[in-house]
């Protein structure tokens, strides 16, 4: 069974009760990520920093529930993990205003965006980003009303209980409301979709046998064990 299919069976406390839509990741929305890119943003193939949100899709086979093991391919020494807040869309969002954007959010959850490290930032191979189980989510959807301000959440990443990254959603280039407004200016988000706010850089790297944990204020903890493929 694909990881995404198993994930659909997990109950949630707020509508939509199943994440039935598409997960859209956001690149370069954390200031540290833009700083890490540096002058490469002004070189080919684009020649300038992005003027609109940069999105990508994590397909259904990548979605995994809490506790699922992420498999590291043979010959790959380590994987990298972007720790993100995910906005769970509660009703159809099209050309929403920044002032009303959060009205279209059902809640929030933790997203662990796993990738095989790769040098081609602009056009990475699908096999680096879209392997089975490469997007653990959870531990549950936290209702929007329970989070006073999604732009003031501490994000901490631990590997085997050692802190390896501390970030904050206060450092987002586009705060949650503005990101949602800008994205829905050119595309429609449906109930059950998830839009990540973007991860800090550099992404922590994890090896086989290690366990990564993401703690986000108000959203709980998501633990992800990593094992070699076939082990």
C-alpha positions as CSV (number, residue, x, y, z in Angstrom):
1,X,0.0,0.0,0.0
2,X,1.3,3.4,-0.9
3,X,2.1,5.8,2.0
4,X,-0.5,8.3,0.8
5,X,-3.2,5.7,0.9
6,X,-2.4,4.8,4.5
7,X,-2.4,8.4,5.5
8,X,-5.9,9.0,4.3
9,X,-7.2,6.7,7.1
10,X,-6.0,8.9,9.9
11,X,-8.8,10.8,11.7
12,X,-8.4,14.5,12.3
13,X,-10.1,16.8,14.8
14,X,-11.2,19.5,12.4
15,X,-12.6,19.6,8.9
16,X,-11.6,18.3,6.4
17,X,-11.4,15.1,8.3
18,X,-9.2,13.6,5.6
19,X,-6.4,15.3,3.7
20,X,-8.0,14.5,0.4
21,X,-6.3,17.1,-1.8
22,X,-2.9,18.0,-2.9
23,X,0.1,19.1,-0.8
24,X,1.9,22.1,-2.2
25,X,5.3,23.0,-0.9
26,X,6.7,26.5,-0.9
27,X,10.3,27.2,-1.7
28,X,12.4,30.2,-0.7
29,X,9.9,31.7,1.8
30,X,12.1,31.6,4.8
31,X,14.7,34.4,4.9
32,X,17.5,31.9,5.7
33,X,16.6,29.9,2.5
34,X,16.9,33.0,0.4
35,X,20.2,34.0,2.1
36,X,21.5,30.5,1.5
37,X,20.7,30.7,-2.2
38,X,22.7,33.9,-2.4
39,X,23.7,35.2,-5.8
40,X,22.6,31.9,-7.5
41,X,19.1,33.5,-7.6
42,X,20.4,36.0,-10.2
43,X,22.0,33.4,-12.4
44,X,20.6,31.2,-15.1
45,X,18.1,29.8,-15.7
46,X,16.0,32.6,-14.2
47,X,18.3,35.6,-13.8
48,X,16.5,37.2,-10.8
49,X,15.0,36.4,-7.5
50,X,11.4,35.2,-7.7
51,X,8.6,37.8,-7.7
52,X,5.8,35.3,-6.9
53,X,5.6,32.2,-4.6
54,X,7.6,29.3,-5.8
55,X,5.6,26.1,-5.4
56,X,6.1,22.4,-6.0
57,X,3.9,19.3,-5.4
58,X,4.6,16.4,-3.1
59,X,2.5,13.6,-4.8
60,X,0.2,11.3,-2.9
61,X,2.8,8.4,-2.7
62,X,5.0,10.6,-0.6
63,X,2.5,11.3,2.2
64,X,3.0,9.3,5.3
65,X,1.4,9.2,8.8
66,X,3.3,9.7,12.0
67,X,5.5,6.8,13.0
68,X,6.1,5.6,9.4
69,X,9.7,4.7,8.6
70,X,11.4,6.7,5.9
71,X,13.7,4.5,3.8
72,X,17.1,5.7,2.7
73,X,18.1,4.4,-0.8
74,X,21.1,2.1,-0.9
75,X,24.2,4.1,-1.7
76,X,22.7,7.4,-0.4
77,X,24.6,8.3,2.8
78,X,22.0,10.8,4.2
79,X,18.7,12.6,3.5
80,X,17.7,16.2,4.2
81,X,14.5,17.2,5.9
82,X,12.7,20.6,5.6
83,X,10.6,21.3,8.8
84,X,7.4,23.2,7.8
85,X,4.1,24.4,9.0
86,X,1.3,23.2,6.7
87,X,-1.9,25.2,6.2
88,X,-4.8,22.8,5.8
89,X,-7.4,24.4,3.5
90,X,-11.0,24.2,4.8
91,X,-12.9,25.8,2.0
92,X,-12.3,26.7,-1.6
93,X,-9.8,29.6,-1.8
94,X,-9.6,31.7,-5.0
95,X,-8.3,35.2,-5.1
96,X,-8.6,35.7,-1.3
97,X,-7.6,38.9,0.3
98,X,-4.8,39.0,2.8
99,X,-7.1,40.3,5.5
100,X,-9.5,37.3,5.1
101,X,-7.0,34.6,4.1
102,X,-6.9,32.7,7.3
103,X,-10.7,32.4,7.2
104,X,-10.1,29.7,4.5
105,X,-7.8,27.7,6.7
106,X,-9.2,24.7,8.7
107,X,-6.0,24.2,10.7
108,X,-2.3,23.5,10.8
109,X,0.0,20.5,11.0
110,X,3.6,19.6,10.9
111,X,5.2,18.7,7.5
112,X,8.5,16.9,7.2
113,X,9.6,17.4,3.6
114,X,12.2,14.7,2.9
115,X,14.6,14.8,-0.1
116,X,17.7,13.1,-1.4
117,X,20.4,15.9,-1.3
118,X,20.9,17.1,-4.9
119,X,23.0,19.9,-6.5
120,X,20.3,21.0,-9.1
121,X,18.2,23.4,-7.1
122,X,16.1,24.7,-9.9
123,X,15.1,21.4,-11.6
124,X,15.7,18.5,-9.3
125,X,15.0,15.0,-10.5
126,X,11.6,13.6,-9.3
127,X,13.5,10.6,-7.8
128,X,15.1,13.0,-5.3
129,X,11.8,14.5,-4.0
130,X,9.0,12.1,-4.7
131,X,9.9,8.7,-3.3
132,X,7.3,6.7,-1.3
133,X,6.9,8.1,2.2
134,X,9.0,11.2,1.7
135,X,6.5,13.6,3.3
136,X,5.5,12.5,6.8
137,X,2.7,14.6,8.3
138,X,1.1,15.0,11.7
139,X,0.7,14.4,14.5
140,X,-2.8,15.7,13.8
141,X,-4.5,18.8,12.4
142,X,-4.6,21.6,15.0
143,X,-7.7,23.8,14.7
144,X,-7.1,27.3,13.4
145,X,-8.7,28.8,16.5
146,X,-6.1,27.1,18.7
147,X,-3.2,29.1,17.1
148,X,-3.3,32.8,17.9
149,X,-0.7,33.7,15.3
150,X,0.8,31.3,12.7
151,X,3.6,33.9,12.1
152,X,5.0,33.5,15.6
153,X,5.7,29.8,16.0
154,X,9.0,28.3,17.0
155,X,10.2,25.4,14.9
156,X,12.8,23.0,16.4
157,X,14.4,20.0,14.8
158,X,16.2,17.2,16.8
159,X,18.2,14.2,15.6
160,X,18.4,11.5,18.3
161,X,17.2,14.1,20.8
162,X,20.0,16.6,20.0
163,X,18.9,20.0,18.8
164,X,20.1,20.6,15.2
165,X,18.0,23.5,14.0
166,X,15.9,26.3,15.6
167,X,13.8,28.6,13.4
168,X,10.7,30.7,13.7
169,X,7.8,31.5,11.4
170,X,8.4,35.2,12.2
171,X,11.2,35.0,9.7
172,X,9.0,34.1,6.7
173,X,9.3,36.4,3.7
174,X,5.6,36.0,3.1
175,X,3.6,35.5,6.3
176,X,0.8,32.9,6.2
177,X,-2.0,35.3,5.2
178,X,0.1,37.0,2.5
179,X,1.3,33.7,1.1
180,X,-2.2,32.3,0.9
181,X,-3.4,35.5,-0.8
182,X,-0.5,35.5,-3.3
183,X,-0.9,31.8,-4.2
184,X,-4.7,32.0,-4.7
185,X,-4.1,35.0,-7.0
186,X,-3.0,32.5,-9.7
187,X,-4.5,29.2,-8.6
188,X,-7.4,27.8,-6.6
189,X,-6.9,25.7,-3.4
190,X,-9.6,23.2,-2.5
191,X,-10.7,21.8,0.8
192,X,-8.2,19.1,1.9
193,X,-5.3,20.8,0.2
194,X,-2.2,21.6,2.3
195,X,0.1,24.6,1.6
196,X,3.4,24.6,3.5
197,X,4.8,27.9,4.7
198,X,8.4,27.0,3.7
199,X,11.4,25.6,5.6
200,X,14.5,27.3,7.1
201,X,18.0,26.6,5.6
202,X,20.2,24.6,5.8
203,X,18.0,21.6,6.0
204,X,19.1,19.1,8.7
205,X,20.5,15.9,7.3
206,X,19.8,12.5,8.8
207,X,21.4,9.0,8.4
208,X,20.1,5.5,8.6
209,X,19.3,4.4,12.2
210,X,18.6,7.9,13.3
211,X,15.3,9.4,14.4
212,X,14.4,13.0,13.5
213,X,11.8,15.0,15.6
214,X,10.1,18.2,14.7
215,X,8.6,20.3,17.5
216,X,6.4,23.3,16.5
217,X,4.8,25.5,19.1
218,X,1.1,24.7,19.5
219,X,1.3,21.8,16.9
220,X,3.0,19.1,18.9
221,X,5.8,16.8,17.8
222,X,6.4,14.7,14.7
223,X,8.9,11.9,15.0
224,X,10.4,10.2,11.9
225,X,12.7,7.1,12.1
226,X,15.1,6.5,9.2
227,X,16.3,3.1,8.0
228,X,18.2,1.8,5.0
229,X,15.9,0.7,2.2
230,X,15.5,-3.1,2.4
231,X,16.5,-3.3,6.1
